[in-house]
Each structure stands twice: as C-alpha cells, then as structure tokens.
Amino acid sequence: MAVGKNKRISKGKKGGKKKAADPFSKKDWYEVKAPNSFTSRSVGKTLVTRTQGTKIAADGLKGRVFEVSLADLQQNEADAYRKIRLRVEDVQGRNCLTNFWGMDFTTDKLRSLVRKWQTLIEAHVEVKTTDGYVLRMFCIGFTMKRTGQVKRTCYAQSSQIREIRKKMTEIMTREASSCDLKELVGKFIPESIGKDIEKQCSGIYPLQSVYIRKVKILRAPRFDVTKLMEVHGDYSEEVGAKVERPAEDTTATDAEKPAEGEDGWEA
C-alpha cells in the first residue's frame, strides 16, 4: 500500500454519531372537546408534531378517532359498559372539536347478557338521518319468563322471532330517520330506543335486556363548520377577559391633552 494514500485511517468513522434529539420537543399538546350532548366536555389531550413548512399540525389532527367510555363522558359509573367513538372534525386554537363517530359495548357486558334457557334475538338496519349521516344500527334482546311461569326455559318460536326482529327494524328506522345525529345521540345515552322496543314487543313475547349494542357511521355528509358549532353549542375559545379602564385614568389623559387652538408649536 502506498504511503499517504489512505487518509481516513487516523480520522476515525466518517460523520460520527448524531446527537439524539428529543422527539417530544417538536410536538404540541391539544385539548380534545366532546359535543355538548355529553355532561363532561373534556375528553383528554392528544399530541401532534408542530407545523413545519407545508406540513400543518391541524391536518394531522383532523380525522383522529378517540374511543371514550360513556361513564367518563356522563360522569356516571353505571354507563361504563358503553364505548363512544369521537372523531376530530375541526381544530380551533389548541382545541380539537369532535363529533359522534360510533358506539359499541364492552366485551364483558355482552358476555354477561348471554345465558342458557333463553332466546337471543338480533337485528340490524341501515338508516339515514335528516342531516345526511348513514348509520348501521345493531340491536340485541333476550326473551324472559312470563309472570308466574313454572317452566324452566323461555324459548321463542321462529315465527315470534321473525315478528320481533321486524318490530326492532321498524322502531330503529323510525327513530333514526326522523331526527338529526345530535338528537339521535341524545336517544342512545338513556337507551330510550331499547326501552321502546321492549315495550312494543311485549305482546309478541316478553323481552329483557334490549339494547342498541353497536352503531357504525358508514357515510358522513360534507363538513360544515356551522353544524359543528351547533353540536358544540356555547363553545368559545379561551381568551383573556376584556379589562375596562378605570374612570381616573380617562380624566388624567383628558387633562394631558392640549387646549383647543393650542398646537404645541411655538409661534
């Protein structure tokens, strides 16, 4: 090997080690806000990379889906078995405004409902709300013993099951297609649709534990800021309160002003 040709032997590795930068130093925290259909509006916080060049932070937040327990949103532990999905529709300041994006039951709740000696009846239907959302709703119900029944089992006949399923789809279609998404969410929270189905089907076969167990949003209309603001109601970005100037300050400033006709210039 010729002397002086291999110049990099003494210098070590080319480039060397890069200094590890903290990835969180380039990120910002944003507050996630739930619609006003729920008692608690604050869902939590989410992290996003700060705006750099053409990559805008708001674009990275829009479309994010958060799964929250209804117990946290309603501050009621009895609703812990239901999970609500919320999707970020718009970003205003450091707040992410969300809208309803689906509902589901926890696995343990569904498992606890299924028992022996009874019939499980399920129905699902696709409906369109008045504001253009296309939903798929799933209903579940179970037969129960009649009052004073001695027989151990309470199985419904296949003709009764068909009738109950027809009634379920009718009620779900009627309830969902006659209102907008905000009103429909208001019906899901107290489980009013399930109670209505239970009442209407009691003539065919007595039912118990009737729930809208799952809701999927298949299609949503084009984004409209005014409709989102209606859903969020009295939402306003946190800004400093306007401070009024005390009366003494205004009199002081008036005294400092030159009298009429005085320019402040020497003649």
PAZAPA-4460 file (N, C-alpha, C; in steps of 0.05 Angstrom, whole numbers, plus 32768, in hexadecimal, padded with zeros to 4 digits):
% residues 267
    n_x    n_y    n_z   ca_x   ca_y   ca_z    c_x    c_y    c_z   seq   type   mol
   8011   7FE8   8000   8000   8000   8000   8012   8019   8000     1      M     A
   800B   802B   7FEF   801C   8044   7FEC   8018   8055   8005     2      A     A
   802E   8061   800E   802D   8071   8026   801F   808C   8020     3      V     A
   800D   8093   8033   7FFE   80AD   8031   7FE5   80AC   8020     4      G     A
   7FDF   8094   8014   7FC7   8093   8003   7FAD   8090   8014     5      K     A
   7FAE   807E   8029   7F96   8079   803A   7F95   808E   8050     6      N     A
   7F87   80A5   804A   7F87   80BC   805C   7F74   80B9   8073     7      K     A
   7F60   80A6   8072   7F4B   80A5   8086   7F51   8093   809D     8      R     A
   7F69   8085   809D   7F70   8072   80B3   7F71   8080   80CE     9      I     A
   7F7E   8097   80CF   7F82   80A5   80E8   7F69   80B5   80F1    10      S     A
   7F57   80BB   80DE   7F41   80CD   80E4   7F28   80BF   80F1    11      K     A
   7F27   80A5   80F0   7F10   8096   80FB   7EF9   8095   80E8    12      G     A
   7EE1   808E   80F1   7EC9   808A   80E0   7EC0   80A5   80D4    13      K     A
   7EB7   80A4   80BB   7EAE   80BC   80AD   7E93   80C4   80B9    14      K     A
   7E8E   80DD   80BE   7E75   80E7   80C9   7E72   80E6   80E7    15      G     A
   7E7B   80D0   80F3   7E79   80CD   8110   7E5C   80C9   8119    16      G     A
   7E58   80C7   8133   7E3E   80C3   813E   7E2D   80DC   813E    17      K     A
   7E14   80DA   8136   7E02   80F1   8137   7DF7   80F4   8153    18      K     A
   7DF3   810D   815C   7DE8   8112   8177   7DCA   810B   8176    19      K     A
   7DC1   80FA   8189   7DA5   80F2   818A   7D94   8109   8194    20      A     A
   7D82   8112   8183   7D70   8129   818B   7D56   811D   8197    21      A     A
   7D4B   812B   81AA   7D33   8123   81B7   7D1B   8127   81A4    22      D     A
   7D0D   8111   819C   7CF7   8115   8188   7CE0   8126   8193    23      P     A
   7CDC   8126   81AD   7CC6   8136   81B9   7CCB   8154   81B9    24      F     A
   7CE4   815C   81B4   7CE9   8179   81B2   7CDD   8186   819A    25      S     A
   7CD6   8175   8185   7CC9   8180   816D   7CAB   817C   816C    26      K     A
   7CA0   8174   8183   7C83   816E   8184   7C74   8180   8197    27      K     A
   7C5A   8182   8192   7C48   8193   81A3   7C31   8183   81AD    28      D     A
   7C26   818B   81C4   7C0F   817E   81D0   7BF6   818E   81C8    29      W     A
   7BE1   817F   81C0   7BC7   818B   81B9   7BB1   817F   81CB    30      Y     A
   7B9E   8190   81D2   7B87   8187   81E3   7B71   817C   81D1    31      E     A
   7B66   8164   81D8   7B51   8158   81C9   7B36   815E   81D6    32      V     A
   7B24   816A   81C6   7B0A   8172   81D1   7AF3   8161   81C5    33      K     A
   7AE2   8157   81D7   7ACB   8147   81CF   7AB3   8159   81C9    34      A     A
   7A9F   814F   81B9   7A87   815F   81B4   7A77   8165   81CD    35      P     A
   7A65   8178   81CC   7A56   8180   81E4   7A3F   816D   81EB    36      N     A
   7A3D   8156   81DD   7A29   8141   81E4   7A32   8133   81FD    37      S     A
   7A4C   8135   8204   7A57   8127   821B   7A5C   813B   8232    38      F     A
   7A5B   8131   824A   7A5E   8142   8262   7A7A   814D   8264    39      T     A
   7A8E   813C   8261   7AAA   8144   8263   7AB4   814A   8247    40      S     A
   7ABE   8163   8242   7AC6   816B   8227   7AE4   8164   8221    41      R     A
   7AF4   8162   8237   7B10   815E   8233   7B16   8140   8232    42      S     A
   7B20   8137   821B   7B26   811A   8217   7B42   8114   8220    43      V     A
   7B55   8126   821A   7B71   8121   8221   7B83   8132   820F    44      G     A
   7B9C   812A   820D   7BAF   8139   81FC   7BBB   8126   81E7    45      K     A
   7BC3   8132   81D1   7BD0   8122   81BC   7BE9   8131   81B2    46      T     A
   7BFC   8121   81A8   7C16   812C   81A0   7C19   812D   8181    47      L     A
   7C25   8142   8177   7C29   8144   815A   7C43   8154   8154    48      V     A
   7C50   814D   813F   7C69   815B   8137   7C62   8178   812E    49      T     A
   7C72   818B   8138   7C6E   81A7   8133   7C6F   81AD   8115    50      R     A
   7C61   81C2   810C   7C60   81CA   80F0   7C7D   81D0   80E6    51      T     A
   7C84   81C3   80D0   7C9F   81C8   80C4   7C9C   81C9   80A6    52      Q     A
   7CA0   81E0   809B   7C9E   81E4   807E   7C82   81DE   8074    53      G     A
   7C80   81CB   8062   7C66   81C4   8056   7C56   81B0   8067    54      T     A
   7C64   81A4   807A   7C56   8190   808C   7C49   819F   80A3    55      K     A
   7C2E   81A1   80A1   7C1F   81B0   80B6   7C15   819E   80CC    56      I     A
   7C17   81A7   80E5   7C10   8196   80FC   7BF2   818F   80FB    57      A     A
   7BE1   81A2   80F3   7BC4   819E   80F3   7BBC   8187   80E0    58      A     A
   7BCB   8184   80CA   7BC5   816E   80B7   7BCB   8153   80C3    59      D     A
   7BDF   8152   80D5   7BE6   8139   80E3   7BD2   8132   80F8    60      G     A
   7BC3   8145   8102   7BAF   8141   8117   7B93   8139   810B    61      L     A
   7B8C   8146   80F5   7B71   8141   80E9   7B6F   8124   80E1    62      K     A
   7B59   8118   80E9   7B54   80FC   80E2   7B5C   80E8   80F7    63      G     A
   7B69   80F2   810C   7B71   80DF   8122   7B58   80D6   8131    64      R     A
   7B57   80BD   8138   7B40   80B1   8146   7B48   80AA   8163    65      V     A
   7B39   80B3   8176   7B3E   80AC   8192   7B27   809B   819D    66      F     A
   7B2F   8086   81AB   7B1B   8074   81B7   7B1A   807A   81D5    67      E     A
   7B02   8083   81DE   7AFF   808C   81FA   7AE9   807D   8207    68      V     A
   7AEB   8077   8221   7AD6   806A   8230   7AC0   807E   8235    69      S     A
   7AA7   8076   8232   7A90   8088   8237   7A8F   8090   8255    70      L     A
   7A9A   807F   8266   7A9B   8085   8283   7AAB   809F   8288    71      A     A
   7AC1   80A3   8279   7AD1   80BB   827B   7AC3   80D3   8270    72      D     A
   7AB5   80CF   825A   7AA7   80E6   824D   7A8F   80EF   825C    73      L     A
   7A81   80DC   8269   7A68   80E2   8277   7A6D   80E4   8296    74      Q     A
   7A85   80DE   829E   7A8C   80DE   82BB   7A79   80CC   82CB    75      Q     A
   7A73   80B5   82BF   7A61   80A2   82CB   7A6C   8086   82C7    76      N     A
   7A74   8079   82DD   7A81   805F   82DC   7A70   8049   82D0    77      E     A
   7A55   804D   82D1   7A42   8038   82C6   7A45   8035   82A8    78      A     A
   7A4F   804A   829A   7A52   8049   827D   7A6D   803F   8273    79      D     A
   7A7C   8032   8285   7A98   802A   827F   7A9A   8014   8269    80      A     A
   7A83   8006   8264   7A84   7FF0   8250   7A82   7FFA   8233    81      Y     A
   7A7E   8015   822F   7A7B   801F   8214   7A93   8030   820C    82      R     A
   7A9D   802C   81F4   7AB4   803B   81EA   7AAB   804D   81D3    83      K     A
   7AB2   8066   81D5   7AAA   807A   81C0   7AC3   8081   81B0    84      I     A
   7ABF   8082   8196   7AD5   808A   8184   7AD0   80A7   817B    85      R     A
   7AE4   80B8   817D   7AE3   80D4   8175   7AF8   80DA   8161    86      L     A
   7AF1   80E8   814B   7B04   80EE   8137   7B09   810C   8136    87      R     A
   7B22   8114   8133   7B2A   8131   8131   7B21   813B   8116    88      V     A
   7B0F   8150   8117   7B05   815C   80FE   7B13   8176   80F8    89      E     A
   7B1A   8185   810D   7B27   81A0   8108   7B3A   81A6   811F    90      D     A
   7B4D   81B7   811A   7B60   81C0   812E   7B5E   81DF   8131    91      V     A
   7B59   81E8   8149   7B57   8205   814E   7B69   820C   8165    92      Q     A
   7B7E   821B   815F   7B93   8221   8173   7BA0   8208   817C    93      G     A
   7B9F   8202   8196   7BAB   81E9   81A1   7B95   81D5   81A8    94      R     A
   7B7E   81D8   819C   7B67   81C6   81A2   7B5F   81B6   8189    95      N     A
   7B5B   819C   818D   7B52   818A   8177   7B34   8186   817C    96      C     A
   7B23   818F   8169   7B06   818B   816B   7AFE   8171   815E    97      L     A
   7AF2   8160   816E   7AEB   8145   8164   7ACD   8142   8160    98      T     A
   7AC5   812D   8152   7AA9   8126   814D   7AA6   8108   8151    99      N     A
   7A8D   80FF   8156   7A87   80E3   815A   7A90   80D2   8142   100      F     A
   7A9D   80BC   8146   7AA7   80AB   8130   7AA2   808D   8135   101      W     A
   7A90   8087   8148   7A89   806B   814C   7A87   8064   8169   102      G     A
   7A7C   804C   816E   7A78   8043   818A   7A7B   8025   818A   103      M     A
   7A84   801A   81A1   7A87   7FFD   81A3   7A84   7FF5   81C1   104      D     A
   7A80   7FDB   81C5   7A7E   7FD0   81E0   7A99   7FC4   81E8   105      F     A
   7A9F   7FC4   8201   7AB7   7FB6   820A   7AB2   7F98   8209   106      T     A
   7AC7   7F88   8204   7AC4   7F6B   8200   7AB9   7F5E   8219   107      T     A
   7AC2   7F67   8231   7AB9   7F5A   824A   7A9A   7F5D   824E   108      D     A
   7A8F   7F74   8245   7A73   7F79   8248   7A63   7F66   8236   109      K     A
   7A6C   7F64   821D   7A5E   7F52   820A   7A5F   7F35   8214   110      L     A
   7A76   7F2C   821E   7A79   7F11   8228   7A66   7F0C   8240   111      R     A
   7A63   7F21   8251   7A52   7F1E   8269   7A35   7F1B   8262   112      S     A
   7A2C   7F26   824B   7A10   7F25   8243   7A07   7F0A   8239   113      L     A
   7A1A   7EFC   822B   7A13   7EE2   821E   7A12   7ECC   8234   114      V     A
   79FB   7EBF   8235   79F7   7EAA   8249   79E8   7E92   823C   115      R     A
   79E6   7E7D   824B   79D7   7E65   8242   79B9   7E69   8246   116      K     A
   79A9   7E58   823A   798C   7E56   823E   797D   7E6F   8234   117      W     A
   7989   7E7E   8222   797B   7E95   8217   7983   7E99   81F9   118      Q     A
   7973   7EA8   81EB   7979   7EAD   81CE   7986   7EC8   81CA   119      T     A
   799C   7EC9   81BB   79A9   7EE2   81B4   799F   7EEB   8199   120      L     A
   7995   7F04   8198   798B   7F0F   817F   799B   7F27   8177   121      I     A
   79A5   7F27   815E   79B5   7F3E   8154   79A9   7F48   813A   122      E     A
   79AC   7F62   8136   79A3   7F6F   811D   79B5   7F86   8117   123      A     A
   79B9   7F8C   80FD   79C9   7FA4   80F5   79BB   7FB1   80DD   124      H     A
   79C0   7FCB   80DB   79B3   7FDB   80C7   79C5   7FF3   80BF   125      V     A
   79C3   7FFA   80A5   79D2   8012   809B   79BE   8029   8098   126      E     A
   79C4   803F   80A5   79B2   8056   80A4   79C1   8070   809D   127      V     A
   79B2   8083   8093   79BD   809D   808D   79B0   80B2   809E   128      K     A
   79BF   80C2   80AC   79B4   80D7   80BE   79AC   80EF   80AC   129      T     A
   799E   8102   80B8   7995   811A   80A9   79AC   812C   80A0   130      T     A
   79C3   812A   80AE   79DA   813B   80A6   79EE   812C   8094   131      D     A
   79E6   8114   808A   79F6   8107   8075   7A0A   80F2   807E   132      G     A
   7A0A   80EA   8098   7A1B   80D5   80A1   7A0E   80B9   809C   133      Y     A
   7A1E   80A7   8091   7A14   808B   808D   7A20   807A   80A2   134      V     A
   7A0E   806E   80B3   7A16   805D   80C9   7A0E   8040   80C6   135      L     A
   7A1D   802F   80D2   7A14   8013   80D5   7A10   800E   80F3   136      R     A
   79F8   8007   80FB   79F2   8002   8117   79ED   7FE5   811D   137      M     A
   79F8   7FDB   8132   79F5   7FBF   813A   79E6   7FBE   8155   138      F     A
   79D1   7FAD   8155   79C0   7FAA   816D   79C3   7F8E   8178   139      C     A
   79C2   7F8B   8192   79C3   7F71   819F   79AE   7F6F   81B5   140      I     A
   79A1   7F58   81B8   798D   7F54   81CD   798B   7F37   81D5   141      G     A
   797F   7F32   81EC   797D   7F17   81F6   7961   7F12   8200   142      F     A
   7957   7EF9   81FD   793D   7EF2   8207   793E   7EEE   8225   143      T     A
   7927   7EF2   8232   7926   7EEE   824F   790D   7EDE   8257   144      M     A
   790D   7ED3   826F   78F6   7EC3   8278   78DD   7ED6   827C   145      K     A
   78C6   7ECB   8276   78AD   7ED9   827B   78A7   7ED8   8299   146      R     A
   7897   7EEB   82A3   7891   7EEC   82C0   7882   7ED2   82C8   147      T     A
   788D   7EC6   82DD   7881   7EAD   82E7   7888   7E94   82D8   148      G     A
   789C   7E96   82C5   78A4   7E7F   82B5   78B4   7E6B   82C6   149      Q     A
   78AD   7E52   82C4   78BB   7E3C   82D3   78D1   7E30   82C1   150      V     A
   78CB   7E2E   82A7   78DE   7E22   8294   78FA   7E30   8296   151      K     A
   790E   7E1F   8295   792A   7E2A   8299   7933   7E3B   8281   152      R     A
   792B   7E32   8269   7935   7E40   8251   7921   7E55   8248   153      T     A
   792B   7E68   8238   791A   7E7C   822C   7923   7E81   820F   154      C     A
   7920   7E6C   81FF   7928   7E6E   81E3   7911   7E78   81D2   155      Y     A
   7917   7E8B   81C0   7902   7E96   81AD   7902   7E85   8194   156      A     A
   78EA   7E83   8188   78E8   7E74   816E   78F4   7E85   8158   157      Q     A
   78FB   7E77   8142   7909   7E86   812C   78F6   7E9B   811F   158      S     A
   78DC   7E97   811F   78C9   7EAB   8115   78C9   7EC4   8127   159      S     A
   78CB   7EBF   8141   78CC   7ED5   8155   78E6   7EE5   8152   160      Q     A
   78FB   7ED6   814E   7916   7EE3   814A   7915   7EF5   8132   161      I     A
   7909   7EEC   811C   7907   7EFC   8103   78F6   7F15   8108   162      R     A
   78E0   7F12   8116   78CF   7F29   811D   78DE   7F3D   812E   163      E     A
   78ED   7F34   8142   78FC   7F45   8154   7912   7F54   8144   164      I     A
   791F   7F45   8133   7935   7F51   8122   792A   7F66   8110   165      R     A
   7912   7F61   8105   7905   7F75   80F3   78FE   7F8E   8103   166      K     A
   78F4   7F8A   811B   78ED   7FA1   812D   7906   7FB1   8134   167      K     A
   791C   7FA3   8139   7935   7FB0   8140   793F   7FC3   812A   168      M     A
   793E   7FB8   8111   7948   7FC8   80FA   7935   7FDF   80F5   169      T     A
   791B   7FDB   80F8   7908   7FF1   80F4   790D   8008   8108   170      E     A
   7910   8001   8121   7914   8016   8136   792F   8025   8132   171      I     A
   7944   8015   812C   795E   8022   8127   795E   8035   8110   172      M     A
   7951   802C   80FA   794F   803D   80E2   793F   8056   80E8   173      T     A
   7928   8053   80F6   7917   806A   80FC   7925   807F   810E   174      R     A
   7933   8074   8122   7940   8086   8136   7958   8095   8129   175      E     A
   7967   8087   8118   7980   8093   810D   797A   80A5   80F5   176      A     A
   7967   809E   80E4   7962   80AE   80CC   7952   80C7   80D1   177      S     A
   7947   80CA   80E9   7936   80E1   80EE   7945   80F8   80FD   178      S     A
   795F   80F4   8102   796E   8109   8110   798B   810B   8105   179      C     A
   7999   811F   810E   79B5   8122   8106   79C8   8113   8119   180      D     A
   79E2   8113   8113   79F5   8103   8123   79F6   810B   8140   181      L     A
   79F5   8126   8145   79F7   8130   8161   79DF   8125   8172   182      K     A
   79C7   8126   8166   79AF   811C   8174   79B1   80FE   8178   183      E     A
   79BC   80F0   8164   79BE   80D2   8166   79D1   80CA   817C   184      L     A
   79E7   80D9   817F   79FA   80D3   8195   79EC   80D7   81B0   185      V     A
   79DB   80EB   81B1   79CB   80F0   81C9   79B8   80D9   81D0   186      G     A
   79B0   80C9   81BB   79A0   80B2   81C0   79B1   8099   81C8   187      K     A
   79C9   8098   81BE   79DB   8082   81C5   79E3   8082   81E2   188      F     A
   79E9   809A   81ED   79F4   809D   8208   79E1   8091   821D   189      I     A
   79C6   8098   821E   79B5   808B   8232   79A9   8070   8229   190      P     A
   79B1   8066   8211   79A7   804D   8207   7989   804D   8203   191      E     A
   797E   8063   81F9   7961   8066   81F5   7957   8054   81DF   192      S     A
   7967   804F   81CA   795E   803E   81B4   795B   8021   81BD   193      I     A
   796D   8017   81CD   796C   7FFB   81D8   7953   7FF7   81E9   194      G     A
   794D   800B   81FA   7936   800A   820B   791C   800A   81FB   195      K     A
   791C   8019   81E5   7904   801B   81D3   78FF   8000   81C6   196      D     A
   7915   7FF3   81BC   7913   7FD8   81B0   7908   7FC4   81C4   197      I     A
   7913   7FC5   81DC   790A   7FB2   81F1   78EC   7FB5   81F6   198      E     A
   78E3   7FCE   81F7   78C6   7FD3   81FC   78B5   7FCA   81E5   199      K     A
   78BD   7FD0   81CC   78AD   7FC9   81B4   78AC   7FAB   81AF   200      Q     A
   78C2   7F9D   81B6   78C3   7F80   81B1   78B7   7F6E   81C7   201      C     A
   78AF   7F7A   81DD   78A5   7F6B   81F4   788C   7F5B   81ED   202      S     A
   787D   7F64   81D9   7865   7F55   81D0   786C   7F3C   81C0   203      G     A
   7883   7F3C   81B3   788C   7F25   81A3   7899   7F10   81B6   204      I     A
   78AD   7F19   81C5   78BB   7F09   81D9   78C9   7F1C   81EC   205      Y     A
   78C7   7F18   8206   78D5   7F2B   8219   78F3   7F2B   8215   206      P     A
   78FF   7F42   8213   791C   7F45   820F   7929   7F53   8227   207      L     A
   7943   7F4E   8229   7953   7F5C   823E   796F   7F63   8232   208      Q     A
   797D   7F75   823E   7998   7F7D   8235   7999   7F84   8218   209      S     A
   7987   7F96   820F   7987   7F9E   81F3   7998   7FB7   81F0   210      V     A
   79AC   7FB6   81DF   79BF   7FCC   81DC   79C6   7FD1   81BF   211      Y     A
   79CC   7FEA   81B8   79DA   7FF0   819F   79F7   7FEB   81A5   212      I     A
   7A01   7FD4   819E   7A1C   7FCB   81A7   7A33   7FD8   8197   213      R     A
   7A2D   7FDF   817E   7A42   7FEA   816D   7A37   7FFE   8159   214      K     A
   7A46   8013   8153   7A3F   8026   813E   7A58   802C   812E   215      V     A
   7A55   8029   8114   7A6C   802F   8102   7A63   8046   80F0   216      K     A
   7A75   8059   80EA   7A6F   806E   80D7   7A7C   8066   80BC   217      I     A
   7A6B   8061   80A9   7A75   8058   808E   7A7D   806F   807C   218      L     A
   7A6B   8084   807C   7A71   809B   806B   7A6A   80B4   807A   219      R     A
   7A7A   80C9   8077   7A74   80E2   8084   7A72   80F8   806F   220      A     A
   7A61   810C   8073   7A5E   8121   805F   7A77   8133   805E   221      P     A
   7A78   8145   804B   7A8F   8158   8048   7A91   8169   8062   222      R     A
   7AAA   816E   806A   7AAF   817D   8083   7AA3   8199   8082   223      F     A
   7A95   81A0   8097   7A88   81BB   8099   7A8F   81C6   80B5   224      D     A
   7A9D   81DC   80B6   7AA6   81E8   80CF   7A8E   81F1   80E0   225      V     A
   7A7A   81FD   80D3   7A63   8207   80E3   7A54   81F0   80F1   226      T     A
   7A52   81D9   80E4   7A45   81C2   80F0   7A55   81B7   8107   227      K     A
   7A70   81B8   8104   7A81   81AE   811A   7A7F   81C1   8132   228      L     A
   7A7D   81DB   812D   7A7B   81EE   8143   7A60   81EB   8151   229      M     A
   7A4B   81E2   8143   7A31   81DC   814F   7A34   81C5   8162   230      E     A
   7A43   81B1   815A   7A47   8199   816A   7A57   81A0   8184   231      V     A
   7A6A   81B3   8181   7A7A   81BB   8198   7A6E   81D2   81A8   232      H     A
   7A57   81DC   819E   7A47   81EF   81AD   7A56   8208   81B4   233      G     A
   7A59   820D   81CF   7A64   8226   81D9   7A83   8226   81D9   234      D     A
   7A8F   8215   81C8   7AAC   8214   81C7   7AB8   822F   81BF   235      Y     A
   7ACC   8238   81CE   7ADB   8250   81C7   7AF8   824C   81D0   236      S     A
   7B0A   8254   81BF   7B26   8250   81C5   7B2E   8261   81DD   237      E     A
   7B40   8256   81ED   7B48   8264   8206   7B59   827C   81FF   238      E     A
   7B4E   8293   8205   7B5D   82AC   8200   7B5C   82BD   8219   239      V     A
   7B6F   82CF   821B   7B70   82E0   8233   7B58   82F3   8235   240      G     A
   7B4F   82F8   824D   7B38   8309   8251   7B3F   8326   824C   241      A     A
   7B2B   8335   8241   7B30   8351   823A   7B30   8362   8254   242      K     A
   7B45   8371   8257   7B48   8381   826F   7B40   839E   8269   243      V     A
   7B2E   83A8   8278   7B25   83C4   8273   7B37   83D7   8283   244      E     A
   7B3C   83EE   8276   7B4E   8402   8283   7B3F   8410   8299   245      R     A
   7B4C   8414   82B0   7B3F   8423   82C5   7B3A   8440   82BE   246      P     A
   7B26   844D   82CB   7B1E   8469   82C4   7B34   847D   82C8   247      A     A
   7B46   8479   82DD   7B5B   848C   82E3   7B6E   848E   82CC   248      E     A
   7B74   8477   82BE   7B88   8477   82A8   7B7E   8488   8291   249      D     A
   7B63   8487   828C   7B58   8496   8275   7B5A   84B4   827A   250      T     A
   7B55   84BC   8294   7B57   84D9   829A   7B73   84E3   8299   251      T     A
   7B86   84D2   82A0   7BA3   84D9   82A0   7BAB   84DE   8283   252      A     A
   7BA2   84CC   8271   7BAA   84CF   8255   7B9E   84E8   8248   253      T     A
   7B85   84EF   8251   7B78   8507   8246   7B87   8520   824F   254      D     A
   7B91   8520   8268   7BA0   8537   8272   7BBA   853C   8263   255      A     A
   7BC6   8525   825A   7BE0   8527   824C   7BDD   8533   8230   256      E     A
   7BC4   8530   8224   7BBF   853A   8209   7BC2   8558   8208   257      K     A
   7BCD   8564   81F3   7BCF   8581   81F1   7BB4   858E   81EC   258      P     A
   7BB0   85A6   81F6   7B96   85B4   81F3   7B91   85BB   81D6   259      A     A
   7B78   85C0   81D0   7B70   85C5   81B4   7B7F   85DE   81AA   260      E     A
   7B8A   85DC   8192   7B98   85F2   8186   7BB6   85F1   818B   261      G     A
   7BBE   85E2   819F   7BDB   85DF   81A5   7BE6   85C9   8195   262      E     A
   7BFA   85CE   8185   7C07   85BA   8174   7C1D   85AC   8182   263      D     A
   7C2A   85BA   8195   7C42   85AF   81A1   7C5B   85B8   8193   264      G     A
   7C57   85CA   817D   7C6D   85D5   816E   7C71   85F2   8176   265      W     A
   7C89   85FA   8177   7C8F   8616   817E   7C89   8628   8166   266      E     A
   7C7E   8640   816B   7C77   8653   8156   7C90   865F   8149   267      A     A
***
